[in-house]
Amino acid sequence: MINLAGKVAIVTGAARGLGKGIAEKLANLGAHVVISDMNQEGAEATVSQIEEHGGSAEVFLCNVADREQANHLIEKTVEKHGKLDILVNNAGINRDSLLHKMNHDQWDAVIGVNLTGVFNTMQPASAVMRQQENGRIVNISSASWLGNVGQANYAAAKAGVVGITKTAARELGRKNITVNAICPGFIDTDMTRGVPEKVWDLMISKIPMGRAGNPEDVANCIAFLSSDQASYINGEVINVGGGMVL
């Protein structure tokens, strides 16, 4: 049984979708969860839902692409709670376009949130965890890190997340800090529900299990990696996609 009682966790991009599911799972297992997002209404709704089920959470508005805001997120969390046990880097956006049509704003926006944002939170969090000589960092990459039509910016960012994960795992392991990455496949969220029916059916046809995943499928894996049971799992990239990537 996974028990995160007494743990302090930050989940970025937790106002909705996958991040919300992750935050709810960690809270259900006993962690106090800092809901980091730019969407105040959505973040507050996540907190309310967690509290309704007996969990503990709070909102912290933050744009992780802004280094000062990301530093403030880590600093204020530690100042208030005295420690940081778990960091889940989930915040992400997409600005899809074919490579020859992609403009610099689309490139910069996705790299800024999906890759630089991961660095911006990991750097101050790792400093805290090194002092504690304990911590869990889980970064959300994507099956798209292997390449996907119309997602040069997104794929590049998610591949970068794999690289920084493996590097940080090598650097931080001796301090009892694990750093792992999750690559979700086709997950049923607000974002994926917006795709045309033909695209949905095509994606499902590529999944051996014959269905889209749900946020809890991903959250279950993150909960395990955040726990004491996973203390010797470090630098791994785990696909959670029903076998879509084989």
C-alpha positions as CSV (number, residue, x, y, z in Angstrom):
1,M,0.0,0.0,0.0
2,I,1.4,3.4,-1.0
3,N,1.4,5.8,1.8
4,L,2.4,9.5,1.2
5,A,1.2,10.8,4.6
6,G,3.3,13.7,5.7
7,K,4.8,14.3,2.3
8,V,4.7,17.7,0.6
9,A,4.3,17.7,-3.2
10,I,4.1,20.2,-6.0
11,V,2.3,19.4,-9.2
12,T,2.6,21.9,-12.0
13,G,-0.2,22.3,-14.5
14,A,-2.7,20.8,-12.0
15,A,-5.8,22.8,-12.7
16,R,-7.2,20.3,-15.1
17,G,-6.7,17.2,-17.1
18,L,-3.7,15.0,-16.3
19,G,-2.2,17.3,-13.7
20,K,-5.5,17.4,-11.8
21,G,-5.6,13.6,-11.8
22,I,-2.1,13.4,-10.5
23,A,-2.7,15.9,-7.7
24,E,-5.9,14.1,-6.6
25,K,-4.1,10.8,-6.5
26,L,-1.2,12.1,-4.4
27,A,-3.6,13.8,-2.0
28,N,-5.7,10.7,-1.7
29,L,-2.6,8.9,-0.6
30,G,-1.9,11.4,2.1
31,A,0.4,14.1,0.6
32,H,-0.2,17.8,1.0
33,V,-0.3,19.0,-2.6
34,V,0.6,22.4,-3.9
35,I,-1.6,23.0,-7.1
36,S,0.6,25.1,-9.4
37,D,-1.1,26.6,-12.4
38,M,-1.9,29.9,-14.2
39,N,-5.6,29.0,-14.2
40,Q,-6.8,30.2,-10.8
41,E,-10.4,29.1,-11.2
42,G,-9.4,25.6,-12.3
43,A,-6.7,25.3,-9.6
44,E,-9.2,26.3,-6.9
45,A,-11.7,23.8,-8.2
46,T,-9.0,21.1,-7.9
47,V,-8.3,22.1,-4.3
48,S,-12.0,22.0,-3.5
49,Q,-12.4,18.6,-4.9
50,I,-9.4,17.3,-3.0
51,E,-10.6,18.8,0.3
52,E,-14.1,17.3,-0.3
53,H,-12.5,13.9,-0.2
54,G,-10.5,14.6,3.0
55,G,-7.3,15.6,1.3
56,S,-5.0,18.6,1.8
57,A,-4.1,21.1,-1.0
58,E,-3.4,24.7,-1.8
59,V,-3.2,26.9,-4.9
60,F,0.0,28.6,-6.0
61,L,-0.4,30.6,-9.2
62,C,2.8,30.2,-11.3
63,N,4.0,30.4,-14.9
64,V,6.8,27.9,-14.9
65,A,8.3,29.5,-18.0
66,D,9.2,32.5,-15.9
67,R,12.3,31.6,-13.8
68,E,11.5,34.1,-11.1
69,Q,8.0,32.7,-10.6
70,A,9.3,29.1,-10.6
71,N,11.9,30.0,-8.0
72,H,9.2,31.7,-5.9
73,L,7.0,28.5,-6.1
74,I,9.7,26.4,-4.6
75,E,11.0,28.9,-2.1
76,K,7.5,29.7,-0.7
77,T,6.5,26.1,-0.5
78,V,9.6,25.2,1.5
79,E,9.2,28.4,3.6
80,K,5.7,27.4,4.5
81,H,6.0,23.6,4.9
82,G,9.7,23.2,5.9
83,K,10.5,20.8,3.1
84,L,9.7,19.5,-0.4
85,D,9.4,15.8,-0.9
86,I,7.9,15.4,-4.4
87,L,8.0,17.5,-7.5
88,V,5.9,16.5,-10.5
89,N,6.6,18.6,-13.6
90,N,3.4,18.3,-15.6
91,A,2.7,21.8,-17.0
92,G,2.6,21.7,-20.7
93,I,1.1,23.3,-23.8
94,N,1.0,22.5,-27.5
95,R,1.1,24.8,-30.5
96,D,1.0,22.3,-33.4
97,S,2.1,23.1,-36.9
98,L,4.0,21.4,-39.7
99,L,7.7,22.3,-39.5
100,H,7.8,24.5,-42.6
101,K,4.8,26.5,-41.3
102,M,5.8,26.8,-37.7
103,N,6.5,30.3,-36.5
104,H,9.0,31.4,-33.8
105,D,6.2,32.2,-31.4
106,Q,4.9,28.7,-31.6
107,W,8.3,27.3,-31.1
108,D,9.3,29.6,-28.2
109,A,6.0,29.1,-26.3
110,V,6.2,25.3,-26.3
111,I,9.9,25.2,-25.5
112,G,9.4,27.8,-22.8
113,V,6.8,25.9,-20.8
114,N,7.5,22.3,-21.7
115,L,11.3,22.3,-21.4
116,T,12.6,25.5,-19.8
117,G,9.7,25.3,-17.3
118,V,11.0,21.8,-16.2
119,F,14.5,23.2,-15.7
120,N,13.1,26.3,-13.9
121,T,11.5,24.2,-11.2
122,M,14.0,21.3,-11.0
123,Q,17.0,23.6,-10.3
124,P,15.7,25.2,-7.1
125,A,13.9,22.0,-6.1
126,S,17.0,19.9,-6.5
127,A,18.9,22.4,-4.2
128,V,16.4,21.9,-1.5
129,M,16.3,18.1,-1.9
130,R,20.1,17.9,-1.8
131,Q,20.1,19.6,1.6
132,Q,17.4,17.2,2.7
133,E,19.3,14.2,1.1
134,N,15.9,12.9,0.0
135,G,13.4,13.7,-2.7
136,R,11.4,12.4,-5.7
137,I,11.1,14.2,-9.1
138,V,8.9,12.9,-11.8
139,N,8.8,14.7,-15.2
140,I,6.1,14.3,-17.7
141,S,7.5,13.7,-21.1
142,S,5.4,12.1,-23.9
143,A,5.3,9.3,-26.4
144,S,5.7,12.2,-28.9
145,W,9.4,12.6,-27.9
146,L,10.1,9.9,-30.5
147,G,8.7,12.3,-33.1
148,N,5.2,13.2,-34.3
149,V,3.9,15.0,-37.4
150,G,3.0,18.6,-36.7
151,Q,4.8,18.6,-33.4
152,A,8.5,19.6,-34.0
153,N,8.4,22.0,-31.0
154,Y,6.5,19.6,-28.7
155,A,8.6,16.6,-29.6
156,A,11.8,18.5,-29.2
157,A,10.7,19.7,-25.8
158,K,9.6,16.3,-24.6
159,A,12.9,14.7,-25.9
160,G,14.7,17.4,-23.9
161,V,12.7,16.4,-20.8
162,V,14.1,12.8,-21.2
163,G,17.6,14.2,-21.4
164,I,17.4,16.4,-18.4
165,T,15.7,13.6,-16.4
166,K,18.6,11.2,-17.1
167,T,21.2,13.8,-16.4
168,A,19.6,14.8,-13.1
169,A,19.3,11.2,-12.1
170,R,23.0,10.7,-12.5
171,E,23.8,13.9,-10.5
172,L,21.3,13.5,-7.7
173,G,21.2,9.8,-7.1
174,R,23.9,9.8,-4.4
175,K,21.8,12.3,-2.4
176,N,18.9,9.8,-2.3
177,I,17.0,11.8,-4.9
178,T,15.3,9.9,-7.7
179,V,14.4,11.5,-11.0
180,N,12.2,9.7,-13.5
181,A,10.1,10.5,-16.5
182,I,6.7,9.3,-17.6
183,C,5.7,9.2,-21.2
184,P,1.9,9.1,-21.4
185,G,0.3,7.8,-24.5
186,F,-3.1,8.7,-25.8
187,I,-4.9,9.9,-22.6
188,D,-8.5,10.9,-22.4
189,T,-8.3,14.6,-21.3
190,D,-9.8,17.9,-22.3
191,M,-7.1,18.3,-24.8
192,T,-7.5,15.0,-26.6
193,R,-11.3,15.2,-26.5
194,G,-11.0,18.1,-28.9
195,V,-9.5,16.0,-31.8
196,P,-11.7,15.0,-34.7
197,E,-13.5,11.6,-34.4
198,K,-11.4,10.1,-37.2
199,V,-8.2,11.1,-35.5
200,W,-9.5,9.6,-32.2
201,D,-10.4,6.3,-33.9
202,L,-7.0,6.2,-35.6
203,M,-5.2,6.7,-32.3
204,I,-7.2,4.0,-30.6
205,S,-6.4,1.6,-33.4
206,K,-2.7,1.9,-32.6
207,I,-3.2,0.9,-29.0
208,P,-3.1,-2.9,-28.3
209,M,-5.4,-2.4,-25.3
210,G,-8.0,-0.9,-27.5
211,R,-8.8,2.2,-25.4
212,A,-7.5,5.6,-24.4
213,G,-5.9,5.9,-21.1
214,N,-7.3,8.0,-18.3
215,P,-5.4,10.4,-15.9
216,E,-5.6,7.9,-13.1
217,D,-3.6,5.4,-15.2
218,V,-0.7,7.9,-15.3
219,A,-1.3,9.1,-11.7
220,N,-0.9,5.5,-10.4
221,C,2.5,5.2,-11.8
222,I,3.6,8.6,-10.5
223,A,2.3,7.8,-7.1
224,F,4.5,4.7,-7.0
225,L,7.6,6.6,-8.2
226,S,6.9,9.2,-5.5
227,S,6.8,6.6,-2.8
228,D,9.4,4.9,-0.6
229,Q,8.8,1.7,-2.5
230,A,10.4,3.2,-5.6
231,S,13.6,4.3,-3.8
232,Y,15.9,2.4,-6.2
233,I,14.2,3.3,-9.4
234,N,16.1,6.2,-10.9
235,G,16.6,7.7,-14.4
236,E,13.9,5.6,-16.0
237,V,11.6,6.6,-18.8
238,I,8.3,4.7,-18.4
239,N,5.7,4.6,-21.1
240,V,2.1,4.6,-19.9
241,G,0.2,4.1,-23.1
242,G,-1.5,0.7,-23.2
243,G,1.3,-0.6,-25.5
244,M,1.1,2.2,-28.1
245,V,4.9,2.5,-28.0
246,L,6.4,-1.0,-28.4
